[in-house]
């Protein structure tokens, strides 16, 4: 009886030598090209990557870890409360796109509202299941940043903190967003501003509220923040909260939302009260994916470039893992008034 051959004989698995023979490059050149080394030309990298993909080459991650102590994994730690339709999906895509052609792979690790946000970070660090971490929704005093900084673990954050810790981050200037949103509403004659802000324990919520509050005071407008919901609340909860508030007097005539879901739910809640956007009230929001103008063209929309954030964070955390200086350690997207437009 003939012995059954192994399902994956070693001879059938493409190696660096296989790619070298297919491209005519030295094995060392192939290896460095796959690692995106700066001293290898872009045309060489392209040819090596195309050959690797055509041949079905995959790094043996177990062997790499034994040899180098690295996993070649970057973990993206995300809250399940994030705006999945908009910011989170775009962030995941842009990070994954930036890791294409590098030795690194991304895993997404969620955590839930009833869970300590430090739990998934502690697990990754203690089990050495990733080489670096990207996280978002930072807090003013963030235990995750403390923890990773103290242990020298490579990381980058989508958002800033209020801590005396120097680390890679990308952020959207939400204080400027708050100011611009109020300015745009004031230009339309709105007097009573109502904000659906992010959760108050998040750093970007503090920035957004501060900017809108200061600009409202400067323009002589009243300013109020929703207490019964946040921009991370469910659409039903936001809709109900806005319907209740818009049925009270004096009702707001200028709304600001920190998320796409919040903006759509706010409009729906106001319309339940018989109010019409562009006539009885106006609304300003930011978004990562062009959608709101298809919902209601009257909405004042500013784009948050989450793709830029994802690309920056991927490069920053790879640099931290490899112990080299990044192209830029920290970056901030600063919106301007002319970026905020209606779809009319």
N, C-alpha and C positions, 0 to 999 in steps of 0.2 A: 504494500500500500504506500503510495507516494505521500511524502510529508507536505502539508499545506504551507505555501510560502507565507511569510509575514505580510500583514496587510499594508504596512508602510515600510518597505525595505529601505535601508539607509541610502542605498545607491540611487533610489528614485527621488530622494529629497534634494531639491536644488540647494546649492551651497554658494558661498562667496566665490569659490573657484569656478563653479558653473557659470556665474554671471561674468566673471573675468574672461573666461573662454569665449562667451557669446559677444562680448563687447570689445575684446582686445586690450582691455586695461589690466594693470597689475592688480592682484588681490588686495593689496594695501590701499590702492586708489579706490577700488570698489567699496571697501569697508568705510573709508573716510567720506566718500560721496553719500553713502546711505546714512551717515551720521550728520550730514549737512555741514561738514567742516568748511570753515571760511576760506581755506587755501585751495579748495577745489572749485573749478569753474562751473558756472550754471549749466552750460551745454553738456559737460561731463556728467553732472548730477542728473540732468534730464535723461540722458541715454542710459545711465545705470538704473535709474528708477523704472524706466519703461521696460528694460530687460528683466528686472526683478519681478515686476508685475506680470509680464508675459510668461515668465518661467514658473510663477507661483512661489517665489521665494518668501519664506517667513523666518524671522529670527527665532532661534530656540531660546525662549525667554528663561527657561530653567537654567540652561547652560550659561547665559549671560549673567544671571544672578549669582550663580556659583563662582563665576570668574571675577565679576566686578563688584558684587554686593548690591547691584542696582536691579530694580524691577522694570525700568523703562515704562512705568505707569505714572500718569498724572491724574489725581483724583479731583473731580469737580464736586464740591459739597454744596448742595442746594436745599433750601427750605421748600417744603411742599406748598407753602402759602404764596410762593412767588407767582407772578402773572405769566402762566405757562404759555398762553396764546401769543404773547408778545415778546417780552424781554427774555425769558428763559430759553425758549426755543431758538431764538436768534443767537443768544450767547453760546449755547451748546454747539450750534452749527459752526460758528466762527472760530471757536477754539479747536474743534475737530478739523476744520479746514487748515488751520495754521500748523497742526501736527502732522498733516499729510507729508510723506516723504522724509520724516524724521524718525528716529528710533522709538519715539514715544507714542503711547496709546492712552486714550482717555477712558476713565470709568466715572460714572455719575453715581454719587452716593447721596440719597435724600435723607432728610430728617424731618420729623413731624412736629406739629405745634405743641404737643404734650411732652416732647423730648428735649433734654438739655442739648443745645447746639454744639457743646463741646464733645459730646459722646462720639460722633463719627470721626471727629478730628483725632481724639485720643486713641480710638481704635486703629486708625491708619498709622499713626506714629508708633504706637506700641507694637503692632504686628509687622511693621515695615512693609506694608502691602502696597505702598506707592512711594515714589521718590520725591514728590512734591504735591502741594495742594493749592487749588484755587477755590476761594469762597466768596460769597456775596452777602448782602444785607448786614453790613457791619454795624456794630453798636458803638456808642461813644467810648465806653470802657469794655472792650471785647476780650472775654476770657480766652477765646481761641487764639487771638493774636499774641496775648501774653504767653500762652502755653507753647506755641510753636517758636516764638522768639527765644524763650528761655532754653529750649532744647536745640536751637540752631537748625530747625527743620525748614527746608525751602518752601516758600509760599508766596502767593500774591493775592490781593483782594480787589474785588469789584466794589469799591467804596472806601471811604476814609474812616478814621476813628478820631477820638479826642485824646489819644494817648501819646506819651513821649517815646514812641517806638518808630524807628525809621524802617520802612519796608516798602516793597513794590506795590503800587496800587494804580488802578484807573478809576476815575470817578466822573460823573456828570455833575456840573455845577448847579445843584438844585436850589441854592440860594438865589442865583441869577434867574433860574426858571420861575421861582416865586415872584420875583420883582417884575419880570417881563409879563407874566400872566396877568398881574394886577394892572400894569401899564396898558396892556392891550384891552382889557375890560373897561378901564377908565376912559380910554379913547372912544369907546362905544357908548359912553354916558352912564355906565353902571356905577351904582353907589354903595350897594351892600354885597360884600364878597363872602362867599361860603366855600371853604376848602374841604375836600375829601383827601386828607393827608395820609401818608404811609403810617404804619404803626409807630407810636411815639418813642419806642425804645430803639428805633433805628436811627443811625446818624443822619441819613439823608432826609428823614422826616424833620429833624431839628433844623437842618439847612433850609428846607423848603418853606417851613412855617415862618422862620425868621425873615427870609426875604420878602414873603408876601405881607407879613405883618408890618414891617418897616415901610414898604412902599405904599401900603394902604394908609398908614398914618401920614406919610408925606403928601398923599393925594387928598387927604380929608375924607377917606372912605371908612365905613365900618367893616370889620373883619371878624370872621367866626370860623372855628374849626369844628367839623363834625365830631361829636362825642360817641355816638352809638355805632359807628362803623369806621373803617379805614379803607384805603385803596386796595388792601389785600383781602378785604371781606368778600363774601360771596356776592354775586350780582343781585340776588334776591334781597340780601340784607341792605345793600347800598340803595337799591330801588325803593325799598320800604322807608328807609331813613330820609331820603330826599323827598318822597311823597309826603311824609309827615311834616317835614320842615317847610316845604313850599305851600302847605295848607295853613301855615301860621302867619300872623301879621306882626311886624312888617316882614315880608318874605324876601329872601335874597334875590338879586337880579343878575349876579355874576358868580358863576361856579368855576372852581378850579379842581381838576382831578390829577392825582399822581399816577394813574394807570389807565390803560385802554378800557379794561373791564369797568373801572369806576366811572369813566366818562360815559360809556354807553348806558350803564345802569342809571346814572344820574339824569340823563336826558329822558329815559323812559319813565323814571319816577316823576319828573316835572310834568311830562306830557299827560300822565295820569290825572294831574290836577287841572287839565285843560289849558296848560301853558304851551307857548310855541317858542322854540329856540330862534333867536334872531329878532324876535319881537318882544316877548315878555322877559326873556333872560338870554344871556350868552354864556358860553362855556369854553374854557381854555384847558388844554391837556397836552401831554407829551406822549409819544409812541415810538416804538422801535420798527414796526412794520406798517407800511402805508395801508390803513384800513378805515380810520375814523371818518375820512371824507366820503367814503362810500356809504357809511352809515347815515351821517348827517353832514352835508357840505358846509353848514354854517359853523361847525366847531372850529375854534382857533387851535391849530395843531403845530407843535414844534417837534422836530425829529431828534430822538436820542440815538446816537450812533453806537448801538450795542455791538455791531460787527467790529467796529474799531476797538471797542473795549476787549472783545474776545481775542482778537489778534494780538493786542498789546499784552494781555495777561498771559497768553500762551508763551510768547517770546520771553517775557519777564521771568516766568517760573522756570523755563528751561535754562535760562542764564543762571538763576539762583542754584539750580540743581548741579550745574556744571562748574560752579564756582567762578564764573566770569562776569565781568561788568556788562549789564544790559545796555542796549542802544539808548534807552531812556528808563530811569528807575521809576518815575511816577509821571502820570499824565492826567490832564483834566480837560474835559470837553466843556467849553464855555459857550452857551447859547447866546444869540443876539436877537434883538427884536424883529429884524427883517426875516428871520427864519420862521416866525410864527405867522401862519396864514390860514385863511379859510379856503374851502374848496369851491367857492362861488366864482 
